[in-house]
Amino acid sequence: MVQFDWQIAETNEYSRSATPSFVTLTTRSYLTISGVADQRTADSEFQEKARAVERLAQKISEGPDGGIHIDRFKSYRPYPVQAVWSGGETVDDRHAFKIWLKQPLFVSAANLKQARDQLDVGPLGPEVQFENLAEGTEIQSFSADSLTTDSQAVETLRQAIADRGLKRLSETQHREVY
C-alpha cells in the first residue's frame, strides 16, 4: 500500500523556505493538549505532553494493523507536532501553549479513544483531546533555529506583513511547527 506523506503532498502547507508565503487552511482535525512551559520547548511539561500526543498519533496511524478500526483507512505518515504559543506581547513572553498534531479527515474522536485504551500514556492520556479547528489564511516562514523575539524569521514575517499592508489578527500568539 502506498503511504500518504505530508512532506511530499502538502509542501505549500509545510514549507521549508525562509521566504514568507501565505497558505489558506480549512477546518482540520487535530489531537491537542495545553499547558504552560516557562522554558518553552525545553520545558519538561511541554516535552512530556508533546511525546504523549506523538505516541497517540503514531498508534492511530497504524490503523487496523495496530488494532485501531478506522473506516476508509489509508496508510499515512504521522504529521509533525506544532504548538500555538500565547500569553505575551513578544515571542519570548509566550509560555502558554496548545500542542496540535494534525490528523487525516478519516480519523475520528473514537479512534483517539481506541488509541488511549491500548496505550499507557499515564495521566496525560485524558488531557489529549480531538478537535476540529478552523484556521484561515496564515503567513509562514521556515527557521532551523528556535524562535525568539529577535529571530530573523520573526522579523522577516513582520516585514512581509507590513510590506503588504496587512494586520495580524493576534499580536499575542504565534504557531511553530517542529
N, C-alpha and C positions, 0 to 999 in steps of 0.2 A: 504494500500500500504506500502511495506517495504521501509524504508528510507535508502539511502546510507549514511554511516557515515565514513568520512575520518579517524577518530580516530581509527576505527576498521580495515578498509580496506587498509589504507596506513600507517601502522605502521613503515615501513622502511623509508619512506619519512619524517614522523613527529615523529621521535624517541624521547623518553623521557629518554634516557640513557645518563649518563655523560661520558660513554666510547665512544670515537670518532668512527664514522662509515662513510663509503662512500656510496653515493647514486647517481645514474645516472638519471638525469631528462631530459625528452624530451621537445619539444616545448609545451608550455601550454598557456591557455588563462587567462588573469588577468584583474581586474579593477585596475587602477593605478592613482596616484596623487603625485605630487612632491612639495617640499618646503624646507625651511631652518628652523632649530629649534636649537637655541643656548642652550636650556636646554634639548635637545634630547627628550625623550618620555614624560618628564614633561612639555614640552613647549606647550602652548595653541594652536599654529598653528598646531603642529603635532597631538594633540588630536582632534581638530576640523576636520581636514582632515581625520583622521582615522575613526571618527564617521560618516562622510558623506559617505565614501566608505562602511562601515559596513551597514549603512541603505539601500543603494542601493543594496548591495549584498543580504541582507535579503529580500528585496522586490522581487528581481529576483528569489530567491529560493522558493518563494510562487507559482511560475508558474501560471498556469491557475486559481487556486483558488484566486490569488491576482491580476488577470487581466493582467498577462504577458503571451502572447502567445509564447510558445516555442515548436517547433517541437521535437518530441521524448522525451518529458519531463519525467524525473524520479525524484521522491522526493529525496531530499538530505539535509544533514546538511551543512550550510554555513561554508566555510573554515575560518581559523584564519587570522588575519592581520599579515603581515610581512613587513619589511622595509629593503631596501638596503641603508646603510649609506656610504657616501663618503666625500671626501674633505680634508683628512688629513692622515698623516703617522701613527697616533695612533688612537685607538678607541675613545679616549676622544676628539680628534681633528676633528672628523667627524660629521658635523652638517647638511650637505645637505642630504635629504632623498628622497626616492621614495617608497611610500607605494604600496605594491602588495597584492591583495586578489584574490586567485585562483578561477577560475570558471570551472564547468564541460564543457566538449567538446561540449555539445549540446547548450550551451549558446552562443549568438552572440552579436555583437555591437548593433543590432536592439533591443535586449532585454534590454540593458542598456538605450537606448533612451526611451523605454516604461516606465522603472522604473523612469527615470528623469521626464517624463511627468506626472507621477502620484504622485510623492513625491516632497515636497518643501524642498530641501536641500540648498536653498539660493544660494549665488553667487559661492559656491564651486561646484555646480552641473555640469556646463560646463567644469570645470577643470578635472573631473574624466573621464578617457579615458579607452577604451577597447583595450588591446594589446595582441598579441601573442609573447611570449618571449622564446627564446631558452636558455637553461641553461647548460647542460652538467653534468660532474661529480663533485660533491661537497662533502666536508667533513663537518660533523656536530657533535655537542655535546650539550646536554641539560644543562641548568643552570637555577635555580629558581631565581637567583639574576640578577639585571641589569648588563649588561656588561660594564666594564671599561677596560682601557689599562692593568691594573694589575689583572684582574679577573682570577680566577683559570681556568675557561672554555677557555679563550683565550690562556693561557699558555699550557693547555692540547692539544688544537688544533695545536698550533705552534710546540709542541714537536712531535706529531703524524706525522705531515708533514715532519719534519726534520728526524725522525726515518726511514721514507720510502724513503728518498732521493728525495722528491717531491719539487716543487716550486709553490708558489701561482701565479695565473695569474694576480692578482692585490694586491698590498701592501697598497692601499689607499681606500679600501672599504670592507665591510662585510655585511652579512644579518642576521637579527634577526627575529624570529617568536614569536609572542606574544600570 
